[in-house]
Amino acid sequence: MSATGDEVRSGAASGPASTPRERQMRFAAQELRLISALVVLLAIGLFLALPFVLSIGSVVFLPLFAGLIITIILSPLADKLAMWGLPNFLASILSLLIFFGILGLALTAILTPAVSLYDRFPAMIAQVRDHFSDLRLAFAWVDQLNAQIAELSGDKANEVVLADPSMLEQLAFATPTVLLEILLTFLLAFFMIEARIRLRRRLLLDRAEVGSSLKAARALRDVQDRVAAYITTVGLINAGVGIVTALGAWALGLEAPIMWGGLAMLLNFVPYVGPLAMIGLLALFGLGTAESVFVGLIPAAAYLGLHTVEANVVTPSILGARFTMNPVMILLALSYFGWIWGVAGALLSVPILLTLTALVDHLGRPNFIGFLFGEPLFGDHGPDLGVPDTA
């Protein structure tokens, strides 16, 4: 009886008893699913092809993305300066000068002692090797086994050693490109900050419907507020980490404590990878200058304790749930943009991810998992903006 009922219902749905409106709705659903599948395929293709395009055109795209993030961060400061009576032109350029002035002072405080320590790097490496000489002797049998295997296999190919370019040569080749990218970033950020008021007016006035204008304005304001608040809050937290690190380096007798504080502050902007790099640098410097392994690992262990408290107690309690992001997405963004643009991409990865997340929250999150099981790609699972859709 159940099978017969199912056959009757299926026949009634697909047979001549179905109305033209039902057939039209089924055709529209199939057409929508086909379009959604094409959108998914195009998105996958774009995701795979975009790194090569952005990497080849990094001289253009890196300043563009960096300028866009700087514009989002500095627009509230420019608005505040304009409210104090400064013209828009002066408010825009002054906010940029403040930003680059702070960044320049931070880099100067870090790079000046770092250059002097760079000359001592081979000596520190040699001392680290001396500390672990006993460990190498304990595992000397591994080297002997490799040598015996090489003799038995007859693999005695000549080794060709190519001379690497010196640090000065690398800087000489990289400086023109870096200066060009900095100049383009400054100009793009200035023009985008200066044009922020006109952009807001166009978003509000050039829409055909009031509801879409409000949605566009709210999306722009949410992206700006979220990214600017995140960068400002994280910047203050990282500044505190840098101050504590500098004081700790001074208390432990490390050279250039301001440099270590500045490194801790800047590297803490790169989640997961930055603190690991800081721990590695402190361990290398400690082992390369201390008389024993235990004493040499004290700075790295102290910073590890500081980072544990900051990452698990301080930052979550201050940022709250609004800025909580999936760690997997953060690591994917770090690897994706770090692969494309190196260190600059790693620094920009989290702001870019936060910007995209804020836009997706307003435009609607794609339901990829449900789409595989026949559900619509975009359903009614986005946030309620409080704006009624007009027909």
C-alpha positions in Angstrom: 0.0 0.0 0.0 2.8 2.4 0.8 4.6 1.7 -2.5 1.3 2.1 -4.4 0.7 5.4 -2.7 4.2 6.6 -3.5 3.7 5.7 -7.2 0.4 7.5 -7.3 1.8 10.6 -5.7 4.9 10.6 -8.0 2.7 10.1 -11.0 0.4 12.9 -9.9 3.4 15.1 -9.5 5.1 14.3 -12.8 2.1 13.3 -14.9 -0.3 15.5 -16.8 -2.1 16.4 -13.6 0.7 18.8 -12.6 -0.2 22.4 -13.3 1.9 24.7 -15.5 2.9 26.7 -12.4 4.3 23.6 -10.7 6.3 22.7 -13.8 7.5 26.3 -14.0 8.6 26.2 -10.3 10.5 22.9 -10.9 12.2 24.3 -13.9 13.2 27.5 -12.0 14.6 25.3 -9.1 16.7 23.3 -11.6 17.9 26.5 -13.3 18.8 28.0 -9.9 20.7 24.9 -8.9 22.6 24.9 -12.3 23.5 28.6 -11.8 24.6 27.9 -8.3 26.8 25.0 -9.5 28.4 27.3 -12.0 29.0 29.9 -9.3 30.7 27.3 -7.1 32.9 26.2 -10.0 33.9 29.7 -10.9 34.6 30.5 -7.2 36.9 27.4 -7.0 38.7 28.4 -10.2 39.1 32.0 -9.0 40.5 30.8 -5.6 43.1 28.6 -7.4 44.1 31.1 -10.0 44.1 34.2 -7.9 47.4 33.6 -6.1 49.3 33.5 -9.4 47.7 36.7 -10.6 48.3 38.5 -7.3 51.9 37.2 -7.0 52.9 38.2 -10.5 51.3 41.6 -10.1 52.3 42.2 -6.5 53.7 45.6 -7.3 50.2 46.7 -8.1 47.9 44.5 -6.0 49.9 44.5 -2.7 49.8 48.3 -2.4 46.1 48.2 -3.4 45.1 45.7 -0.7 47.4 47.4 1.8 46.0 50.8 1.0 42.4 49.5 1.3 43.2 48.1 4.8 44.9 51.3 5.9 41.9 53.3 4.6 39.5 51.2 6.7 41.8 51.6 9.8 42.4 55.4 9.4 39.0 56.5 8.2 37.7 56.9 11.8 40.8 59.0 12.7 40.3 61.2 9.6 36.6 61.6 10.5 37.6 62.7 14.0 40.1 65.2 12.7 37.5 66.6 10.3 35.1 67.0 13.2 37.7 69.1 14.9 37.6 71.6 12.0 40.4 70.4 9.7 39.6 70.3 6.0 39.2 66.9 4.5 42.4 67.1 2.6 44.5 67.9 5.7 42.6 65.4 7.8 43.4 62.7 5.3 47.1 63.4 4.9 47.6 64.0 8.7 46.1 60.7 9.6 48.4 59.0 7.1 51.5 60.9 8.4 50.6 59.8 12.0 50.3 56.2 10.9 53.5 56.1 8.9 55.3 58.1 11.6 54.5 55.6 14.3 55.4 52.7 12.0 58.7 54.3 11.1 59.6 54.9 14.7 58.8 51.3 15.5 60.9 49.9 12.6 63.8 52.2 13.5 63.8 51.1 17.1 63.9 47.5 15.9 66.2 47.6 12.9 68.9 49.8 14.4 70.1 47.3 17.0 69.2 44.4 14.8 71.8 45.4 12.2 74.5 45.5 14.8 73.4 42.1 16.1 73.4 40.6 12.6 77.2 40.7 12.5 77.4 38.5 15.6 75.0 35.9 14.1 77.7 33.5 13.0 79.3 33.6 16.5 76.0 32.9 18.1 75.4 29.9 15.8 78.8 28.6 16.7 78.1 28.8 20.4 74.7 27.1 19.9 76.6 24.3 18.2 79.0 24.1 21.1 76.1 23.7 23.5 74.8 20.8 21.6 78.1 19.1 20.8 77.4 16.4 23.4 74.1 15.7 21.8 75.7 15.4 18.4 78.3 13.0 19.8 75.5 10.9 21.2 73.9 10.6 17.8 77.2 10.2 15.9 76.3 6.7 14.9 73.6 8.1 12.6 76.2 10.0 10.6 78.4 6.9 10.4 75.5 4.8 9.2 74.7 7.4 6.5 78.4 7.4 5.4 78.4 3.6 5.1 75.2 3.5 3.1 76.6 6.1 0.8 79.8 4.0 0.3 77.7 0.9 -0.4 75.5 2.6 -2.9 78.5 4.3 -4.6 76.9 7.7 -4.5 79.9 10.0 -4.4 78.6 12.8 -6.6 80.5 16.0 -6.5 78.8 18.8 -4.5 78.5 22.1 -6.2 78.2 25.0 -3.8 76.8 28.3 -5.1 77.7 31.5 -3.4 74.6 33.2 -2.0 74.2 36.9 -2.5 75.2 38.9 0.5 72.7 40.8 2.7 73.8 44.2 1.1 73.3 42.8 -2.4 69.8 41.5 -1.5 68.9 44.9 0.0 70.2 46.7 -3.0 68.0 44.6 -5.3 64.9 44.8 -3.1 65.1 48.5 -2.1 63.7 50.0 -5.4 60.7 47.6 -5.4 60.0 48.2 -1.7 60.2 52.0 -2.1 57.8 51.8 -5.1 55.3 49.7 -3.2 55.5 52.0 -0.2 54.9 55.1 -2.4 52.0 53.4 -4.2 50.5 52.4 -0.9 50.7 55.9 0.5 49.1 57.5 -2.6 46.4 54.9 -2.9 45.5 55.1 0.8 45.5 58.9 0.7 43.2 59.1 -2.3 40.8 56.5 -0.8 40.7 58.2 2.6 40.1 61.6 0.9 37.3 60.1 -1.2 35.6 58.3 1.7 32.8 60.9 2.1 32.0 60.9 -1.6 31.8 57.0 -1.5 29.4 57.1 1.4 27.2 59.6 -0.4 27.1 57.4 -3.5 26.2 54.3 -1.5 23.3 56.2 0.0 22.0 58.3 -2.9 22.8 56.3 -6.0 20.7 53.2 -5.1 17.3 52.8 -6.7 15.7 51.6 -3.5 15.9 52.9 0.1 16.3 49.4 1.5 19.4 48.6 -0.6 20.9 52.0 0.3 20.5 51.3 4.0 22.0 47.8 3.5 25.0 49.1 1.6 25.6 51.9 4.2 25.3 49.4 7.1 27.6 46.9 5.4 30.3 49.7 4.8 29.9 51.0 8.4 30.1 47.5 9.9 33.3 46.6 7.9 34.9 49.8 8.9 33.9 49.6 12.5 34.8 45.9 12.9 38.2 46.1 11.2 39.2 49.4 12.8 38.1 48.3 16.2 39.9 45.0 15.8 43.2 46.5 14.7 43.0 49.2 17.4 42.3 46.8 20.2 44.8 44.2 19.0 47.4 47.0 18.6 46.9 48.2 22.2 47.2 44.6 23.4 50.3 44.0 21.4 51.8 47.3 22.6 51.3 46.0 26.2 53.0 42.7 25.2 55.9 44.7 23.7 56.3 46.8 26.9 56.2 43.7 29.1 58.7 41.9 26.8 61.0 44.9 26.8 60.9 45.1 30.6 61.5 41.4 30.8 64.5 41.6 28.4 65.9 44.4 30.5 65.5 42.5 33.7 67.1 39.4 32.2 70.1 41.4 30.9 69.4 41.0 27.2 70.9 43.4 24.8 68.6 46.0 23.1 65.4 45.4 25.2 63.5 48.0 23.1 64.3 45.9 20.0 62.9 42.7 21.6 59.8 44.6 22.8 59.2 46.0 19.3 59.7 42.6 17.7 57.2 41.0 20.1 54.7 43.7 19.3 55.0 43.4 15.5 55.2 39.6 15.4 52.1 39.3 17.6 50.0 40.8 14.8 50.6 37.5 12.9 48.6 34.8 14.9 50.3 31.6 15.8 53.3 32.0 13.4 54.5 35.3 14.9 54.8 34.2 18.5 56.5 30.9 17.4 59.0 33.0 15.4 59.6 35.2 18.5 60.2 32.2 20.7 62.7 30.8 18.1 64.6 34.2 18.0 64.8 34.4 21.8 65.9 30.8 22.1 68.6 31.4 19.4 69.8 34.6 21.0 69.7 33.1 24.5 71.6 29.9 23.5 74.1 32.0 21.5 75.0 34.3 24.3 74.5 32.3 27.5 77.0 29.9 29.1 74.5 27.1 29.6 71.5 25.7 27.8 69.3 26.2 30.9 70.1 29.9 31.2 69.9 30.4 27.5 66.3 29.1 27.3 65.0 31.3 30.1 64.0 34.3 27.8 62.1 32.0 25.4 60.4 30.2 28.3 59.4 33.6 29.9 58.0 34.9 26.6 56.1 31.6 26.1 54.4 32.1 29.5 53.6 35.7 28.6 52.1 34.7 25.3 50.1 31.9 26.9 48.4 34.3 29.3 47.9 36.9 26.6 46.4 34.5 24.0 44.2 32.6 26.4 43.1 35.1 29.0 43.7 38.7 28.0 42.8 38.8 24.3 39.6 36.7 24.5 38.3 38.7 27.5 38.9 42.0 25.7 37.9 41.2 22.1 34.9 39.0 23.0 32.8 36.8 20.7 32.4 39.5 18.0 36.0 39.2 16.8 36.3 35.4 17.3 37.3 33.7 14.1 37.9 30.1 13.2 41.5 29.2 13.8 41.5 27.0 10.6 40.4 30.0 8.6 43.1 32.2 10.2 45.8 29.6 9.3 44.4 29.2 5.8 44.5 33.0 5.3 48.0 33.2 6.7 49.3 30.5 4.4 47.3 31.8 1.4 48.4 35.5 1.6 51.8 34.6 3.1 52.5 32.4 0.0 51.5 35.3 -2.3 53.1 38.3 -0.7 55.4 36.9 2.0 55.7 38.8 5.3 53.4 41.6 4.1 50.8 39.1 3.1 51.0 37.5 6.5 50.5 40.8 8.2 47.5 41.7 6.0 45.9 38.2 6.2 43.8 38.7 9.3 42.5 42.2 8.4 41.6 40.9 4.9 39.9 37.8 6.5 38.0 40.1 8.9 36.9 42.4 6.0 35.6 39.4 4.0 33.9 37.9 7.0 32.0 41.2 7.7 31.0 41.5 4.0 29.8 37.8 3.9 27.7 38.4 7.1 25.8 41.1 5.2 25.6 39.5 1.8 24.8 36.0 3.1 26.9 33.0 3.8 27.0 30.4 1.1 25.6 27.0 2.3 28.3 24.8 0.6 27.6 21.7 2.7 23.9 21.9 2.2 24.3 22.6 -1.5 26.0 19.2 -1.9 22.8 17.6 -0.5 20.4 19.5 -2.7 19.8 22.6 -0.6 19.9 26.1 -2.0 23.4 27.7 -2.1 22.1 30.9 -0.5 19.3 30.4 2.0 17.7 32.4 4.7 20.5 31.8 7.2 22.1 35.3 7.0 21.9 37.9 9.7 18.7 40.0 10.1 19.6 43.5 9.2 16.3 44.9 10.2 15.6 46.3 6.7 12.6 44.9 4.8 13.3 43.8 1.3 11.3 45.8 -1.2 9.8 44.1 -4.2 
